[in-house]
């Protein structure tokens, strides 16, 4: 597996973690699910928190995770791929 493949899988995995974290936040996780939710929060909140400071709430809806995923997919991923392609 190439370095680009590894980076691609890591970014996809992180996007999936963010999505699962957001979906779990819609419910009241209890027991083991609460522990999973807390771990996901520790992994995802530092990145999502950047966008929470920038993106205002629309009513009671927080669009910052959606913006965070868009930035990850359409800004960070292409920049990383171009940089890695130049190095390789």
C-alpha positions as CSV (number, residue, x, y, z in Angstrom):
1,X,0.0,0.0,0.0
2,X,1.3,3.4,-0.9
3,X,1.5,6.4,1.4
4,X,-1.3,8.1,-0.6
5,X,-3.5,5.0,0.1
6,X,-2.7,5.1,3.8
7,X,-3.6,8.8,4.0
8,X,-6.8,8.2,2.1
9,X,-7.9,5.5,4.4
10,X,-7.0,7.5,7.5
11,X,-9.0,10.5,6.3
12,X,-11.9,8.3,5.4
13,X,-11.8,6.6,8.8
14,X,-11.7,10.0,10.5
15,X,-14.7,11.2,8.5
16,X,-16.6,8.1,9.5
17,X,-15.7,8.7,13.2
18,X,-17.1,12.2,12.9
19,X,-20.3,10.9,11.3
20,X,-20.8,8.3,14.0
21,X,-20.1,10.8,16.7
22,X,-22.7,13.2,15.2
23,X,-25.3,10.4,14.9
24,X,-24.7,9.3,18.4
25,X,-25.2,12.8,19.7
26,X,-28.8,12.7,18.5
27,X,-29.6,10.0,21.0
28,X,-28.9,9.6,24.7
29,X,-26.1,6.9,24.7
30,X,-26.0,4.8,27.9
31,X,-23.7,2.1,29.2
32,X,-21.0,1.0,26.7
33,X,-22.4,3.3,24.0
34,X,-21.8,6.3,26.3
35,X,-18.1,5.2,26.7
36,X,-17.8,5.0,22.9
37,X,-19.4,8.4,22.6
38,X,-17.0,9.9,25.0
39,X,-14.0,8.4,23.2
40,X,-15.3,9.7,19.9
41,X,-15.8,13.1,21.4
42,X,-12.2,13.1,22.5
43,X,-11.1,12.3,19.0
44,X,-13.5,14.5,17.1
45,X,-14.1,17.6,19.2
46,X,-10.7,19.1,18.8
47,X,-11.3,19.3,15.0
48,X,-15.0,20.1,15.1
49,X,-14.4,22.7,17.9
50,X,-12.5,24.8,15.4
51,X,-15.6,25.1,13.3
52,X,-17.9,25.6,16.3
53,X,-16.1,28.8,17.0
54,X,-16.7,30.0,13.4
55,X,-20.0,28.6,12.3
56,X,-23.0,30.1,14.1
57,X,-25.9,27.9,15.3
58,X,-29.0,28.1,13.1
59,X,-31.8,27.9,15.6
60,X,-30.9,24.8,17.6
61,X,-29.0,23.1,14.8
62,X,-25.2,22.9,14.8
63,X,-23.9,22.8,11.3
64,X,-20.2,22.8,12.4
65,X,-19.7,19.0,12.0
66,X,-21.1,19.2,8.4
67,X,-18.7,22.1,7.6
68,X,-15.9,20.2,9.2
69,X,-16.5,17.2,7.0
70,X,-16.7,19.4,3.9
71,X,-13.4,21.0,4.7
72,X,-11.8,17.7,5.4
73,X,-13.0,16.2,2.1
74,X,-12.7,19.1,-0.2
75,X,-9.9,21.2,1.2
76,X,-7.6,19.1,3.4
77,X,-7.7,15.9,1.4
78,X,-6.8,17.5,-2.0
79,X,-4.0,19.6,-0.4
80,X,-2.5,16.6,1.3
81,X,-2.7,14.5,-1.8
82,X,-1.0,17.2,-3.9
83,X,1.8,17.6,-1.3
84,X,2.4,13.9,-1.1
85,X,2.3,13.5,-4.8
86,X,5.0,16.2,-5.1
87,X,7.2,14.5,-2.5
88,X,6.9,11.0,-4.1
